[in-house]
Amino acid sequence: MLGFSILIGYYVLGWVIQTGLQVPIPANVIGLILFTMSLFFKIIKLEWVEEAGEFLIKHMLLFFIPFVVGTMVFFPYIGANAVQLLVSLFVSTIGVLMITGWSVKLLKGKEKSNESP
């Protein structure tokens, strides 16, 4: 129970910071950053939250059920526009792969030029 309390406490702290300072970052991201920093600086021990984290990961599939059910509402739209959706999915995937490849190639070239004296 301590682990869940700590995780919820960091979420609430992130929410307070986000609403109080009007930060354009989601509260859960702020809480996650603060939580990670607390673990890194050993403010919180991993043993305190490890059991809660393992439980949440084990039951993660349950958290996606509302998303899948909500997607079923749009099933007629998806069926009517299947060709456009598949084309956009294919083109965007190829685009991301190409940009990633070019980026890696560019960075590898800079890395090799820095190594040679």
C-alpha positions as CSV (number, residue, x, y, z in Angstrom):
1,M,0.0,0.0,0.0
2,L,2.9,2.3,0.6
3,G,4.0,2.0,-3.0
4,F,0.6,3.0,-4.4
5,S,0.5,5.9,-1.9
6,I,3.9,7.2,-3.1
7,L,2.9,6.8,-6.8
8,I,-0.4,8.6,-6.3
9,G,1.3,11.3,-4.2
10,Y,3.7,12.1,-7.0
11,Y,0.8,12.2,-9.5
12,V,-1.0,14.7,-7.1
13,L,2.2,16.7,-6.7
14,G,2.5,16.9,-10.5
15,W,-1.1,18.0,-10.8
16,V,-0.6,20.7,-8.2
17,I,2.4,22.0,-10.0
18,Q,0.7,21.8,-13.4
19,T,-2.5,23.6,-12.3
20,G,-0.7,26.1,-9.9
21,L,2.0,27.2,-12.4
22,Q,-0.1,26.7,-15.5
23,V,2.7,24.5,-17.0
24,P,1.8,23.2,-20.5
25,I,3.0,19.7,-19.5
26,P,0.6,17.0,-18.4
27,A,0.5,16.5,-14.6
28,N,1.4,12.8,-14.9
29,V,4.5,13.6,-16.8
30,I,5.6,16.2,-14.2
31,G,4.9,13.6,-11.5
32,L,6.9,11.0,-13.3
33,I,9.8,13.3,-13.7
34,L,9.8,14.2,-10.0
35,F,9.4,10.5,-9.1
36,T,12.3,9.5,-11.3
37,M,14.5,12.2,-9.8
38,S,13.5,11.1,-6.3
39,L,14.6,7.5,-7.2
40,F,17.8,8.8,-8.8
41,F,18.8,10.9,-5.7
42,K,17.7,8.1,-3.4
43,I,15.0,10.1,-1.7
44,I,12.7,7.1,-2.3
45,K,13.9,3.6,-2.1
46,L,13.0,1.3,-5.0
47,E,11.9,-1.4,-2.6
48,W,9.1,0.9,-1.4
49,V,7.4,1.1,-4.9
50,E,8.6,-2.1,-6.5
51,E,5.7,-4.3,-5.6
52,A,3.1,-1.7,-6.7
53,G,5.0,-1.2,-10.0
54,E,5.1,-5.0,-10.7
55,F,1.3,-5.2,-9.9
56,L,0.5,-2.4,-12.3
57,I,2.7,-3.8,-15.1
58,K,1.2,-7.3,-14.6
59,H,-2.4,-5.9,-15.0
60,M,-1.5,-3.3,-17.7
61,L,-3.8,-4.9,-20.2
62,L,-6.8,-4.0,-18.2
63,F,-6.0,-0.3,-18.5
64,F,-6.3,-0.6,-22.3
65,I,-9.8,-2.1,-22.3
66,P,-11.6,1.3,-22.3
67,F,-9.5,2.5,-25.2
68,V,-10.4,-0.6,-27.3
69,V,-14.1,-0.3,-26.4
70,G,-14.0,3.4,-27.3
71,T,-12.4,2.5,-30.7
72,M,-15.3,0.2,-31.4
73,V,-17.5,3.3,-31.5
74,F,-15.5,4.4,-34.6
75,F,-15.6,1.0,-36.3
76,P,-18.0,2.1,-39.0
77,Y,-15.9,5.1,-39.8
78,I,-12.7,3.0,-39.9
79,G,-14.4,0.5,-42.2
80,A,-15.6,3.3,-44.6
81,N,-12.2,4.9,-44.7
82,A,-10.0,1.8,-44.5
83,V,-8.1,2.5,-47.7
84,Q,-7.2,6.1,-46.7
85,L,-6.2,4.9,-43.2
86,L,-4.0,2.1,-44.5
87,V,-2.3,4.3,-47.0
88,S,-1.6,7.0,-44.4
89,L,-0.4,4.4,-42.0
90,F,2.0,2.9,-44.6
91,V,3.3,6.2,-45.8
92,S,3.9,7.6,-42.3
93,T,5.7,4.4,-41.2
94,I,7.9,4.5,-44.3
95,G,8.6,8.2,-43.7
96,V,9.5,7.7,-40.1
97,L,11.9,4.8,-41.0
98,M,13.5,6.9,-43.7
99,I,14.0,10.0,-41.5
100,T,15.4,7.7,-38.7
101,G,17.8,6.1,-41.1
102,W,19.0,9.4,-42.5
103,S,19.4,10.8,-38.9
104,V,21.5,7.8,-37.9
105,K,23.6,8.0,-41.0
106,L,24.2,11.7,-40.4
107,L,25.1,11.2,-36.7
108,K,27.4,8.2,-37.6
109,G,29.2,10.4,-40.1
110,K,29.8,13.1,-37.5
111,E,30.9,10.5,-35.0
112,K,33.5,9.1,-37.4
113,S,34.8,12.5,-38.4
114,N,35.2,13.4,-34.6
115,E,37.2,10.2,-34.1
116,S,39.8,10.8,-36.8
117,P,42.6,13.2,-35.7
